[in-house]
Amino acid sequence: MSVRVRFAPSPTGQVHIGNIRAAIFNWLFARHEGGNFLLRIEDTDLQRSTPEAIAVLLEVMRWLELDFDEEPLYQSSQRQKHLEAAEKLREQGHAYGDDKEADSQALVFRIPWEAEKLCEGVKNLGPVQMKLHPERPLQISHKGLQFAGLSKKGAPVHDSACLAGFKDLQVRDAEGRIIFTLQEHLDEVLREGRQFMLENAAELHFTRRSISYVDQVKGEMSKPLDSMRDLVILRSDGSPVFHLANVVDDITQRVSHIIRGDDHVENTFRHLFLFACLDAKPPVYAHLPMIVNASGKPYSKRDGDAFVGDFRNKGFLPQALFNYLSLLGWSPGDDREKMSRDELVEAFSLQRCLRSSAQMDQVKLAALNGLYIAEMELSEFIAQCREFVQRLPWGKDLDEDYFRRVCAFMQSRLKRFADVEQWQYFFVEDYVKDEKFCQKQLSDENTLKALSLLHDKLAVLNEFTAEHIEACIHEVTSEADIRQGRLNQPIRAAITGISTGAGIYETMELLGAERSIKRLKLSGK
């Protein structure tokens, strides 16, 4: 089978990481199989799918190098095909109008009564009995059944289901007498639109059928027809609904595999019937695990950055984000976490996708991004840093040679380019400090005396190098009877004002003797 997969977003101006992860998995599968990766822009919501929103989507795909193999298909251009498919379903008896007013009817797709003949995934599961609440009427029509089941406490639970869910239906009263047999009235119900209202129905007896398919990620999936409802495919204004448009577009693009989030599993059962009634072979399905937060709930903006643009703006590299999202719900089968695009393509298979949800870990992503940053050519790294630094109030007109030295020193330690804002202490004296950290580190009297002693020793140091600075600090800790290393964080607080950074000896050397000694003196005041 020639592999043809598609990414079918509805552009809204922001591209969620869950959507772009689906695109990445589709792209990897297509490239691994030597197939085609297609883009379909579902732009029928004109209020949200603006030209600006579409431009954002395309730019995100360019940034992540998700190249597609054919011209994008705009769903709005398919409207006539959608309407023709709807009319075909109506003519064949697979769809019906839902309102009394003929000029404002919605069109509803009927789960087919002869389901086994149309769809190979339909199976008989055997006889079933369902108790009803005896004080609520049962309504039977071409739209299906409306009834009230029983809760555990015997209260009515109102429900409805498609007619096809109740093959061989017999309705019985409280004494077990048969008061209605669907087969006797099937033509009246389906073709004449007759309705039956049964006041004393107490039990349904029917043959349960299910629709099943083999999901490439989740395995065998099945749903009873008596838990399904017919679905609207044309709104009353004549516009196609997602279900119809989606299936018709997949037929148009000759899609062989549909790889998407598992929030679409329920849609798949219905779409299988639509493919069958439109005389088309359904694609192979693979539903990806949901991205969740630390609590196991769907990951959203409330949990942190959730849109691709957020990560880009904070200085994540496209190859790092691509790498991380590729491993969010998929594993190469070994312990590799940093993988090139070519390695990901070679290793990718749907069978190695995880069935359980995938937890978004911002710390892990930042660490991976740091590995990619560390590998950059210095000139490219400096250019990227300059782009982010120039956005800051203190980041303009910096000494070029000194800026280059700071970049070379900090490259292996940077996790996100937006974090260059923490480099402020290298360039200006009026820099932002972590007041809580500084207060904690610079409040002890013995510590302040040690810093004062260090100031005096550094002031007469002949060579202000990391090696000599370290030796000087060791002398001070010995003389002040302070455990070795205990003075490093107070020194960091005095010199940089923040709790994290590069080695403090090397940092002081780069800052230079004058600034380092001045900051130590000020810390003791």
Backbone torsions as a table, in degrees:
resi	resn	phi	psi	omega
1	MET	NA	130.7	176.5
2	SER	-75.9	121.5	-175.2
3	VAL	-77.1	126.9	174.7
4	ARG	-136.5	112.9	180.0
5	VAL	-119.0	161.6	-176.7
6	ARG	-138.1	149.9	168.9
7	PHE	-110.0	122.7	-171.1
8	ALA	-126.8	71.7	-179.1
9	PRO	-81.2	158.9	169.2
10	SER	-107.5	99.2	-172.6
11	PRO	-62.1	134.0	178.8
12	THR	-130.1	2.1	-178.7
13	GLY	106.8	-24.2	176.3
14	GLN	-125.8	141.5	-179.9
15	VAL	-112.6	111.4	-177.1
16	HIS	-72.7	147.7	-178.8
17	ILE	-63.5	-27.6	177.2
18	GLY	-65.4	-40.6	178.5
19	ASN	-68.4	-44.7	-177.3
20	ILE	-70.9	-28.0	174.6
21	ARG	-63.4	-41.3	176.6
22	ALA	-60.0	-39.7	178.0
23	ALA	-63.0	-42.9	-179.6
24	ILE	-62.5	-44.2	179.7
25	PHE	-63.8	-40.8	176.1
26	ASN	-62.0	-44.7	-179.1
27	TRP	-62.6	-46.7	-179.5
28	LEU	-61.9	-41.5	-179.6
29	PHE	-64.8	-44.1	179.9
30	ALA	-62.7	-44.0	-178.5
31	ARG	-68.8	-38.6	178.6
32	HIS	-63.4	-39.6	-176.6
33	GLU	-88.1	-3.1	-176.8
34	GLY	69.2	28.3	-177.8
35	GLY	-102.0	-157.6	-175.9
36	ASN	-114.9	135.6	175.5
37	PHE	-106.3	118.6	-174.2
38	LEU	-111.0	151.0	175.3
39	LEU	-114.8	127.2	173.1
40	ARG	-122.6	122.7	-178.7
41	ILE	-99.3	110.3	-177.2
42	GLU	-86.0	88.1	-168.2
43	ASP	-107.5	24.7	-175.9
44	THR	-76.0	-17.3	173.3
45	ASP	-85.3	90.5	-170.7
46	LEU	-68.1	-24.6	179.2
47	GLN	-70.5	-32.0	-176.8
48	ARG	-102.6	-36.4	-176.7
49	SER	-86.8	67.7	-179.1
50	THR	-80.5	163.9	175.0
51	PRO	-56.4	-34.9	179.3
52	GLU	-66.2	-41.0	179.6
53	ALA	-65.7	-40.0	178.5
54	ILE	-65.8	-38.8	178.4
55	ALA	-62.7	-39.1	177.7
56	VAL	-62.8	-45.0	178.6
57	LEU	-58.0	-49.0	-177.4
58	LEU	-65.1	-36.3	178.4
59	GLU	-66.8	-40.3	176.8
60	VAL	-60.8	-41.9	179.9
61	MET	-67.3	-37.0	175.7
62	ARG	-65.3	-41.9	-178.1
63	TRP	-61.7	-39.3	179.7
64	LEU	-88.1	1.7	179.4
65	GLU	58.1	42.4	175.3
66	LEU	-93.0	79.2	-177.8
67	ASP	-78.0	140.7	179.1
68	PHE	-111.6	158.6	-165.0
69	ASP	-98.1	-10.6	177.4
70	GLU	-137.7	167.9	176.9
71	GLU	-60.4	140.0	178.8
72	PRO	-57.6	143.2	174.3
73	LEU	-98.9	119.9	177.1
74	TYR	-90.7	122.5	-174.6
75	GLN	-58.5	-32.8	-179.8
76	SER	-60.8	-26.4	179.2
77	SER	-75.9	-9.1	-175.7
78	GLN	-97.8	4.1	-171.3
79	ARG	-52.8	-43.9	-178.0
80	GLN	-63.1	-38.9	177.5
81	LYS	-65.9	-37.2	177.8
82	HIS	-62.1	-44.9	-178.1
83	LEU	-67.2	-38.6	178.5
84	GLU	-64.8	-40.0	177.7
85	ALA	-64.9	-39.8	178.8
86	ALA	-63.2	-41.6	179.9
87	GLU	-66.9	-37.1	177.0
88	LYS	-61.6	-43.2	178.9
89	LEU	-64.4	-37.8	178.1
90	ARG	-65.9	-46.1	-177.4
91	GLU	-63.2	-33.0	-178.2
92	GLN	-86.1	1.4	178.9
93	GLY	82.1	13.5	179.8
94	HIS	-94.5	3.5	179.6
95	ALA	-148.0	153.5	-178.0
96	TYR	-146.0	156.0	176.9
97	GLY	-75.8	147.3	-172.0
98	ASP	-107.3	-14.1	-178.1
99	ASP	-115.9	159.1	179.4
100	LYS	-73.6	-33.3	-179.4
101	GLU	-75.5	114.1	-172.9
102	ALA	-62.6	-29.2	-176.1
103	ASP	-86.4	1.5	-179.5
104	SER	-138.7	33.2	-178.1
105	GLN	-78.3	136.4	163.9
106	ALA	-81.6	150.4	178.3
107	LEU	-104.4	130.1	-174.6
108	VAL	-116.1	130.4	175.6
109	PHE	-80.6	129.8	-180.0
110	ARG	-94.2	125.0	170.1
111	ILE	-58.8	119.6	-167.3
112	PRO	-63.3	136.6	178.9
113	TRP	-62.6	-43.6	179.7
114	GLU	-89.1	58.1	-171.4
115	ALA	-61.9	-39.2	-177.5
116	GLU	-62.6	-33.9	-176.9
117	LYS	-73.8	-25.0	-174.6
118	LEU	-97.5	-32.9	-169.8
119	CYS	-129.5	119.7	-174.3
120	GLU	-69.5	-15.2	-179.6
121	GLY	-84.0	1.8	-178.3
122	VAL	-85.5	132.5	-178.4
123	LYS	-131.2	147.3	171.3
124	ASN	-84.4	128.9	-179.8
125	LEU	-103.8	-3.1	177.4
126	GLY	103.4	177.8	-175.3
127	PRO	-69.9	145.6	-178.9
128	VAL	-137.3	145.4	172.4
129	GLN	-118.8	137.1	-179.6
130	MET	-132.0	122.8	179.8
131	LYS	-82.5	142.3	178.0
132	LEU	-114.3	159.9	174.0
133	HIS	-74.4	121.9	-171.2
134	PRO	-68.4	-15.0	-176.6
135	GLU	-99.5	7.5	178.3
136	ARG	-118.5	136.8	-177.3
137	PRO	-73.3	153.9	173.8
138	LEU	-104.6	127.0	178.7
139	GLN	-112.3	129.8	179.3
140	ILE	-122.5	127.2	178.6
141	SER	-151.9	-179.0	178.4
142	HIS	-64.9	-15.5	177.6
143	LYS	-83.7	-11.3	179.6
144	GLY	124.9	-156.9	179.6
145	LEU	-111.5	138.4	170.1
146	GLN	-120.1	126.5	-171.7
147	PHE	-153.8	173.0	175.3
148	ALA	-123.0	113.1	174.8
149	GLY	-80.2	-168.0	-177.6
150	LEU	-118.7	132.6	172.4
151	SER	-78.5	176.2	178.5
152	LYS	-61.2	-27.1	-179.4
153	LYS	-95.5	5.6	176.9
154	GLY	87.1	7.0	179.2
155	ALA	-80.7	153.9	179.3
156	PRO	-70.3	137.4	176.3
157	VAL	-122.2	103.7	-174.5
158	HIS	-72.1	137.7	-175.7
159	ASP	-153.2	169.8	174.9
160	SER	-152.7	157.8	179.7
161	ALA	-157.9	162.2	-178.5
162	CYS	-68.4	154.7	-179.6
163	LEU	-61.4	-35.6	-177.3
164	ALA	-64.0	-14.6	179.1
165	GLY	-75.3	-5.4	-170.8
166	PHE	-128.2	57.9	176.3
167	LYS	-63.2	141.8	179.3
168	ASP	59.7	32.6	-173.7
169	LEU	-66.0	130.6	167.1
170	GLN	-124.1	134.1	177.2
171	VAL	-106.1	131.1	-177.5
172	ARG	-122.8	152.6	177.7
173	ASP	-89.7	-174.5	-175.3
174	ALA	-63.5	-25.0	179.0
175	GLU	-88.6	0.1	179.0
176	GLY	88.9	5.4	179.0
177	ARG	-78.1	140.4	177.0
178	ILE	-76.1	120.4	-179.8
179	ILE	-110.8	-8.0	178.4
180	PHE	-162.1	135.0	174.4
181	THR	-123.0	119.6	-174.0
182	LEU	-62.4	-38.6	-176.1
183	GLN	-58.6	-34.2	-179.7
184	GLU	-68.1	-24.0	-174.5
185	HIS	-119.1	14.1	-172.5
186	LEU	-61.3	-44.6	179.7
187	ASP	-63.3	-41.0	178.7
188	GLU	-60.8	-39.7	-177.0
189	VAL	-74.6	-50.1	-173.5
190	LEU	-76.8	-41.6	-171.6
191	ARG	-99.7	-29.8	-178.2
192	GLU	-101.8	-8.7	178.1
193	GLY	71.8	22.8	-178.8
194	ARG	-73.1	145.1	177.6
195	GLN	-114.0	146.7	177.2
196	PHE	-123.4	131.1	176.3
197	MET	-114.9	113.1	-175.8
198	LEU	-110.3	113.7	-173.3
199	GLU	-80.5	-28.1	-172.1
200	ASN	-114.3	29.3	177.9
201	ALA	-74.2	130.0	-178.9
202	ALA	-120.6	-17.9	-175.5
203	GLU	-156.1	140.5	174.2
204	LEU	-107.9	134.0	172.7
205	HIS	-118.8	125.0	-178.7
206	PHE	-157.7	168.7	175.4
207	THR	-93.9	120.3	-179.1
208	ARG	-80.3	134.4	173.1
209	ARG	-120.2	155.1	178.5
210	SER	-133.2	158.8	172.5
211	ILE	-110.9	129.6	-175.0
212	SER	-130.9	154.9	170.9
213	TYR	-154.8	162.3	179.1
214	VAL	-99.3	112.6	178.4
215	ASP	-84.5	133.7	-176.2
216	GLN	-68.0	-15.5	177.1
217	VAL	-108.0	-47.8	-171.3
218	LYS	-91.9	-10.5	-178.6
219	GLY	85.7	-152.4	-177.5
220	GLU	-68.4	127.3	179.4
221	MET	-121.7	139.1	-175.2
222	SER	-146.3	146.7	178.0
223	LYS	-143.8	128.6	177.0
224	PRO	-66.0	141.4	-180.0
225	LEU	-68.0	-26.3	-179.9
226	ASP	-76.0	0.5	172.6
227	SER	-106.4	8.9	-178.6
228	MET	-111.4	155.4	174.8
229	ARG	-120.9	153.6	170.0
230	ASP	-60.3	155.9	-174.2
231	LEU	-128.6	142.1	178.1
232	VAL	-67.9	133.6	177.2
233	ILE	-118.4	-22.1	171.7
234	LEU	-129.6	130.2	175.6
235	ARG	-71.3	169.3	-178.2
236	SER	-64.2	-21.5	176.3
237	ASP	-85.8	3.2	177.1
238	GLY	89.8	0.1	-179.0
239	SER	-83.2	139.3	-178.4
240	PRO	-68.4	143.0	174.8
241	VAL	-88.5	158.6	-178.2
242	PHE	-44.6	-47.6	-173.2
243	HIS	-56.4	-49.9	-178.4
244	LEU	-68.1	-49.3	-177.2
245	ALA	-59.7	-42.5	-178.4
246	ASN	-60.9	-47.2	-177.9
247	VAL	-68.4	-44.9	-179.9
248	VAL	-61.9	-41.1	179.8
249	ASP	-66.6	-36.8	176.9
250	ASP	-64.8	-36.1	176.4
251	ILE	-66.7	-44.6	-179.8
252	THR	-59.4	-43.3	-177.0
253	GLN	-85.5	1.2	178.7
254	ARG	54.6	46.3	-178.1
255	VAL	-69.4	129.9	-178.1
256	SER	-96.4	-32.4	-178.3
257	HIS	-134.9	135.8	174.8
258	ILE	-112.9	114.2	-179.8
259	ILE	-114.1	113.7	-175.1
260	ARG	-153.3	176.9	-177.6
261	GLY	-68.0	153.9	-176.1
262	ASP	-75.8	1.5	170.2
263	ASP	-72.5	-6.7	178.7
264	HIS	-100.2	3.9	-177.3
265	VAL	-56.0	-46.0	-178.5
266	GLU	-61.9	-36.8	177.9
267	ASN	-63.1	-35.8	-175.8
268	THR	-59.7	-41.7	-179.8
269	PHE	-58.1	-41.5	-179.8
270	ARG	-72.0	-39.4	-177.7
271	HIS	-66.1	-30.6	177.0
272	LEU	-58.1	-39.8	178.0
273	PHE	-69.8	-37.5	178.0
274	LEU	-63.3	-44.8	176.7
275	PHE	-57.1	-46.1	-177.3
276	ALA	-62.1	-44.3	-177.2
277	CYS	-73.9	-16.5	175.0
278	LEU	-97.9	13.7	176.0
279	ASP	59.4	39.4	-179.9
280	ALA	-125.1	145.4	176.9
281	LYS	-76.2	129.5	-179.6
282	PRO	-70.8	151.8	176.3
283	PRO	-71.5	172.5	170.0
284	VAL	-82.2	134.9	-175.7
285	TYR	-107.5	146.0	173.3
286	ALA	-144.3	119.1	-177.6
287	HIS	-108.5	123.6	-173.5
288	LEU	-83.8	147.9	179.1
289	PRO	-65.7	151.3	-179.3
290	MET	-71.4	147.3	172.2
291	ILE	-86.2	127.6	-174.7
292	VAL	-126.2	166.2	174.8
293	ASN	-89.6	-172.4	-176.6
294	ALA	-63.7	-22.8	179.5
295	SER	-89.5	-0.2	179.7
296	GLY	84.1	11.0	179.4
297	LYS	-98.6	156.5	-178.7
298	PRO	-50.6	131.2	-176.4
299	TYR	-72.6	130.8	-178.2
300	SER	-140.5	-178.9	-179.3
301	LYS	-59.2	-29.0	179.6
302	ARG	-63.7	-22.9	-176.9
303	ASP	-91.3	-3.6	-177.2
304	GLY	134.9	-163.1	179.5
305	ASP	-59.7	130.8	-176.5
306	ALA	-128.3	-11.6	-178.5
307	PHE	-112.0	148.3	-178.4
308	VAL	-55.9	-39.6	-179.8
309	GLY	-60.6	-33.0	177.8
310	ASP	-61.7	-45.4	-178.5
311	PHE	-68.2	-39.7	179.1
312	ARG	-63.7	-43.9	-178.4
313	ASN	-65.9	-24.5	-179.7
314	LYS	-94.7	5.5	171.7
315	GLY	89.8	30.2	170.8
316	PHE	-86.1	138.8	178.5
317	LEU	-79.0	145.3	-178.3
318	PRO	-60.5	-37.7	-179.0
319	GLN	-68.4	-30.9	178.0
320	ALA	-72.1	-44.8	179.2
321	LEU	-64.7	-41.0	177.1
322	PHE	-59.4	-47.9	180.0
323	ASN	-59.9	-48.1	-175.8
324	TYR	-65.0	-46.8	-178.5
325	LEU	-67.0	-29.0	176.4
326	SER	-62.9	-32.0	-178.1
327	LEU	-95.6	6.7	179.6
328	LEU	-93.9	85.0	-176.6
329	GLY	107.6	7.4	177.3
330	TRP	-146.3	149.4	179.4
331	SER	-133.9	140.8	177.5
332	PRO	-76.3	-5.6	179.2
333	GLY	95.5	2.0	175.2
334	ASP	-138.5	-166.2	-174.4
335	ASP	-94.5	14.4	178.7
336	ARG	-67.3	136.0	175.1
337	GLU	-122.4	-34.8	175.9
338	LYS	-97.2	110.5	-175.8
339	MET	-132.8	138.4	176.9
340	SER	-72.8	166.2	178.4
341	ARG	-59.2	-42.4	180.0
342	ASP	-64.9	-39.1	178.6
343	GLU	-65.9	-38.4	178.5
344	LEU	-65.8	-43.2	178.9
345	VAL	-61.3	-44.7	-177.7
346	GLU	-64.2	-38.1	-173.5
347	ALA	-87.9	-16.4	-168.1
348	PHE	-68.7	137.1	170.0
349	SER	-153.3	148.3	178.8
350	LEU	-65.7	-29.9	-177.0
351	GLN	-66.7	-18.4	179.6
352	ARG	-96.8	4.9	172.4
353	CYS	-70.3	143.1	-177.9
354	LEU	-81.3	146.8	177.1
355	ARG	-84.8	-30.4	-178.0
356	SER	-82.8	163.3	-178.0
357	SER	-63.9	155.8	-177.3
358	ALA	-111.6	124.6	-175.6
359	GLN	-88.8	128.2	176.5
360	MET	-75.0	127.2	-177.6
361	ASP	-126.4	100.4	-177.0
362	GLN	-64.3	-34.9	-179.6
363	VAL	-65.6	-43.5	179.5
364	LYS	-65.1	-39.7	177.5
365	LEU	-63.4	-43.9	-179.8
366	ALA	-62.5	-40.3	178.6
367	ALA	-63.6	-41.5	178.0
368	LEU	-65.0	-41.3	178.4
369	ASN	-61.1	-38.3	177.5
370	GLY	-60.9	-35.7	177.7
371	LEU	-65.3	-40.5	178.3
372	TYR	-68.6	-38.7	178.4
373	ILE	-62.8	-41.5	-178.1
374	ALA	-62.3	-24.8	-177.5
375	GLU	-88.8	-5.8	-176.0
376	MET	-68.8	150.2	169.3
377	GLU	-61.4	140.6	-175.2
378	LEU	-57.7	-40.2	-178.4
379	SER	-63.8	-39.7	177.9
380	GLU	-68.4	-40.3	178.5
381	PHE	-61.5	-45.3	179.8
382	ILE	-61.0	-41.5	179.9
383	ALA	-62.5	-41.9	178.7
384	GLN	-65.7	-43.9	179.0
385	CYS	-60.7	-43.4	-179.0
386	ARG	-60.1	-39.3	179.7
387	GLU	-59.3	-40.8	-178.6
388	PHE	-80.3	-37.3	-179.0
389	VAL	-65.7	-36.8	-177.0
390	GLN	-67.7	-13.5	176.0
391	ARG	-78.5	-13.4	-174.5
392	LEU	-93.9	149.7	-177.6
393	PRO	-57.2	-33.9	-177.2
394	TRP	-94.8	2.4	-169.0
395	GLY	-93.6	9.1	-178.7
396	LYS	-104.4	151.7	176.3
397	ASP	57.4	41.5	177.6
398	LEU	-82.8	150.1	175.8
399	ASP	-61.9	121.3	-171.4
400	GLU	-64.4	-42.7	-178.4
401	ASP	-65.9	-43.1	-179.9
402	TYR	-66.9	-40.3	178.1
403	PHE	-60.2	-40.6	179.1
404	ARG	-63.6	-40.7	-179.7
405	ARG	-66.4	-40.1	177.5
406	VAL	-63.7	-44.2	179.2
407	CYS	-60.5	-45.5	-179.6
408	ALA	-62.4	-36.7	-179.7
409	PHE	-71.1	-38.3	-171.9
410	MET	-96.1	-7.3	-173.1
411	GLN	-55.9	-46.4	-175.5
412	SER	-72.3	-7.6	-176.3
413	ARG	-108.9	-7.7	-176.2
414	LEU	-85.2	133.3	178.9
415	LYS	-100.8	-35.2	179.0
416	ARG	-140.2	143.1	-177.9
417	PHE	-65.9	-27.3	177.5
418	ALA	-63.5	-20.4	-178.7
419	ASP	-74.7	-2.0	174.5
420	VAL	-63.3	-15.5	175.8
421	GLU	-61.6	-23.0	178.5
422	GLN	-77.8	-6.1	179.2
423	TRP	-84.2	4.8	-173.8
424	GLN	-53.0	-36.8	-176.4
425	TYR	-64.9	-18.1	176.6
426	PHE	-73.3	-24.8	-166.3
427	PHE	-115.6	-25.5	-177.7
428	VAL	-136.0	159.6	178.4
429	GLU	-88.9	-28.0	179.6
430	ASP	-90.3	65.4	-174.7
431	TYR	-99.2	156.6	-179.0
432	VAL	-73.8	132.6	-180.0
433	LYS	-115.7	152.9	171.8
434	ASP	-83.8	95.8	-171.8
435	GLU	-60.5	-38.7	-179.8
436	LYS	-64.0	-43.8	179.1
437	PHE	-64.6	-45.8	-178.4
438	CYS	-64.5	-41.7	179.0
439	GLN	-60.4	-42.0	-179.7
440	LYS	-65.5	-41.4	-174.1
441	GLN	-83.4	-23.4	-171.2
442	LEU	-117.8	30.5	-179.0
443	SER	-108.3	-16.2	-177.2
444	ASP	-82.1	131.9	-175.6
445	GLU	-64.1	-41.5	179.3
446	ASN	-64.1	-38.3	177.7
447	THR	-63.4	-43.9	-179.0
448	LEU	-64.8	-37.2	176.7
449	LYS	-64.4	-40.2	178.4
450	ALA	-64.3	-39.9	178.4
451	LEU	-66.2	-36.5	177.5
452	SER	-65.1	-41.9	177.0
453	LEU	-63.5	-40.5	177.9
454	LEU	-62.9	-40.3	178.1
455	HIS	-56.4	-46.4	-177.6
456	ASP	-65.7	-39.7	-179.6
457	LYS	-68.7	-41.6	-179.9
458	LEU	-66.9	-31.6	-177.1
459	ALA	-63.3	-24.5	-179.0
460	VAL	-110.0	11.2	-179.1
461	LEU	-70.9	131.5	-178.0
462	ASN	-74.5	-42.0	-179.2
463	GLU	-119.9	115.7	-178.0
464	PHE	-91.0	74.2	179.1
465	THR	-116.3	162.7	-179.0
466	ALA	-57.0	-39.6	-178.8
467	GLU	-63.5	-45.6	-178.3
468	HIS	-73.0	-34.0	176.8
469	ILE	-63.6	-44.0	179.6
470	GLU	-62.3	-43.9	179.4
471	ALA	-61.9	-38.5	179.3
472	CYS	-63.7	-42.6	-179.6
473	ILE	-65.3	-39.7	178.4
474	HIS	-62.9	-39.1	177.6
475	GLU	-60.2	-44.5	-177.5
476	VAL	-65.0	-44.7	-178.8
477	THR	-64.1	-34.6	178.1
478	SER	-69.1	-45.4	-178.6
479	GLU	-66.4	-33.9	-178.9
480	ALA	-89.4	2.3	-179.2
481	ASP	56.2	47.0	177.9
482	ILE	-111.9	138.3	-179.9
483	ARG	-57.6	138.9	-179.7
484	GLN	-57.6	133.0	-179.4
485	GLY	90.8	-18.5	-177.2
486	ARG	-67.0	-22.8	-176.6
487	LEU	-87.8	-9.8	-173.5
488	ASN	-62.8	-44.2	-179.2
489	GLN	-68.9	-41.6	173.0
490	PRO	-59.1	-39.0	176.6
491	ILE	-62.5	-42.3	179.0
492	ARG	-61.5	-41.7	178.6
493	ALA	-61.5	-41.4	-179.0
494	ALA	-69.9	-37.2	-172.5
495	ILE	-87.0	-41.4	-173.5
496	THR	-115.2	-25.7	179.9
497	GLY	80.6	2.1	178.7
498	ILE	-132.1	161.2	-170.0
499	SER	-85.4	-13.7	-177.2
500	THR	-124.3	159.5	178.5
501	GLY	159.4	-167.8	179.2
502	ALA	-78.6	178.7	179.3
503	GLY	-53.6	133.1	-172.4
504	ILE	-68.5	-31.3	179.2
505	TYR	-66.1	-46.9	-179.7
506	GLU	-66.9	-35.7	178.4
507	THR	-62.5	-43.2	179.6
508	MET	-65.4	-39.6	178.0
509	GLU	-60.7	-43.0	-179.1
510	LEU	-68.1	-39.0	178.0
511	LEU	-65.0	-32.5	-180.0
512	GLY	96.2	160.4	-175.0
513	ALA	-63.6	-45.7	-174.1
514	GLU	-59.4	-50.0	-177.4
515	ARG	-70.9	-40.4	-178.2
516	SER	-63.9	-46.4	-178.7
517	ILE	-66.0	-39.6	178.7
518	LYS	-61.5	-42.6	-178.1
519	ARG	-69.3	-34.0	176.1
520	LEU	-65.6	-39.0	179.5
521	LYS	-66.2	-42.0	-179.9
522	LEU	-66.3	-31.8	-178.1
523	SER	-68.0	-22.6	-178.1
524	GLY	-88.0	-2.4	-178.9
525	LYS	-79.9	NA	NA
